[in-house]
C-alpha cells in the first residue's frame, strides 16, 4: 500500500494536519486492507479448530471493515454509521457462533445477561467499545497495532494456561498480523 500510493493516494492519503497526526508526510489511511489480507492469510494457513475460530471472526468483522474502509477512502462516513457497523459486527459474531458475553463476573450484570437479547446487545456494545477505543489511538505510528499485539499475545498466553491451544493459536496468528502492521508503521509511519 505504501509503494502503490501513486495509484490510490489521491483518495487514500491522510494529511499531517490534526491532533492525532504524527506522520511526517502524507500516509495511506487504508492499512485495514493489509490487516484484512493478513487475517485472510491467517485463516488460510490455520488448521482444524483454529480455523473454525478465525473464520467467523473474519466474517463477523466485515461490517466494521467495510464502514472503516469507506471512511478511509471517502473521509465522509458519519461516526454514528461506523459505530452501528462495529455493533453490527458484534451481533453478526453472535449470529454466526451462537456465543454472546454472559459471564462478566458481575452478579447483577450476569443475571441480566442470561437473557439472550440483553447478552447480544451487551456483546455488540463491548465489540464496538473495544474497536473504537483502539481507533482512538490509531494514527500514532503503530501505537494501536502495538497495543493490539500486546492484548492478543496476553490472550494467547492465558488460553495456553487454560488448556485451549486452538484459541491460543488463533490469538497468536492475529497478533502476527498486527505485528506485520507495526513493522510498517513504527517508528516513523
N, C-alpha and C positions, 0 to 999 in steps of 0.2 A: 504493500500500500504506500509505503514511503517512496519507493523507487518508481511507482507508476502514477504519482500525483500529477504529472503533466497532463494525463488523460482525464482525471477526475477532480483535480484541485480546484477548478472554478466553482464546484459545488460542495466539495468535501473539506476544504481547508478551514481551520479555525484561526481567528485573529489572535494577536497577543494582547488585545485590549480586554480588560475585565479583572475583577478581584481574584478569580481563581486561575488566571492565565499566567503561567510561568515559562511558557515557551519563548525561545529567543528568535524564532521565525515561525511563519505560518505552518501549522501542523495538521495532518489529516485527522478529522474527527471520527472517522469510520473504522476505528480499531475493533469495533464489535464484529466486523466481518472476519477479522483474523481470529478472534476468540471463537466465533461460531464455527469456523473451519477447524480450529483446534478441537472443539467439542465433538464435531462430527468425526474427526480422526480418532479421538479417544473412544468413541462409540464403535468405530470400525475395528480397532485393534483390541478392544476389550473382548472377553470371552465369558461364556456361562452366565452366572448370576450377576457379575459385574456389568455385563452388557444389558441385562434386564433392568438394572438400576439406572444406568446412564441414559438409555434410550428415552424413557419417559421424562427425564429431566430436560433433555434437549428439546423434545416435542412440547412440553409444557412451557418452556421459555419463549416459544415463538411469538406470542402476542407482545411481550415486553421487547423482544428483539426487533420486531417489525416497527413498533412505535418509536423505539430509540433510533433505529436506522433512518426512518423517515425524518425524524428531528435532525439527525446529523446531516442529511442532505438538504433539507428544506429550511432548517432553523426556524420552523413555523408550526410546531405541534404544541398545543397548549399543555401546560403542566397537568391539568386535570385529565386530559386524554392519556398521557403517559402513565399517570397514577392508576387510572382504570385499567390500562393494559397490563401493568405489573400485577394488579389484583386479579385480573383475568387469568394470568399465568398461574397464580396460586389456586384458583378454582379449577383450572384445567388439570393441574397436577393431581388434585383430589379426584377429578372425574376419571383420569387415566388409571390411577393407582388404588383408589378407594381409601386412601390414607389422608387423614387430617390431624392437625395438632389437637390432642385431647389430654395430654399428660404434661402439665407445666410444673407440677409440684405445689401449686397454689390451690388450696382446697376449694374456695368459693368459685374460682375460675374453672377448675377441673370439673366441678359439679355442673356448671353451665355448659361446658364443652362436651358433656355426654350426649347432648342433643346435636345431631349431625349438622343442621343448618348453622347453628352457632359455631361449631367447630370449623366448618368450611369458611365462614366469614372471618373467623379469627385467623385461620391459615392464610387467607388472602391478604389480610391486614399485615401479618408478620412478613410474608413474602415481599409485599410492597415496601414495608418499612426497611427491611434489610437492603433491598435493591436501591432504594432512594438514599439511604444512609451511605452506601458505597458510592453512589453517584455524586454525593456532595463533595467527596474528596477526590473525585476524578479530575484530571487536568493538572495535577501536581506531579507530573513527570514520573509516573509509575507508583505513586503512593497507594492509590486504590487497589491496583493489582497486587502490590506487595502485601497489603493488608489481607486481601483475599487468599494469597498463598499461605500466610500465617494461619488464617482461620481454617482452611481446608486441610493443612498439614496437622493442625491440632485435632480436627475431627477424625482424620485418618488414624492418628495415634490412639485416640480414645476408642475408635472402632476396633483396633487391634487388641487393645486391653480388654475389651468386652467380648472378644471372640467372634468378630464379624469381619473376616478377611475380605469379603466381596465389597462391603461398604468402604473399608479402608482403601482398597484398590481404586474404587471409584473416586474417592476423595483425593488420593494421590495423583491419579490421572488428571483430574480437573485442576489440581494445584500446578501440575506441569504445564498445562495450557496457560494458566495465569502467569507462571514463571517465564514462559516464552514472551509474553506481552511485556513483562518487566524488563527483559533484556533489550527490547527495542526502545523503551521509554525512559529508562533511568541511566544516567543522571540528567541528561540534557533534553530529553523529549524528542 
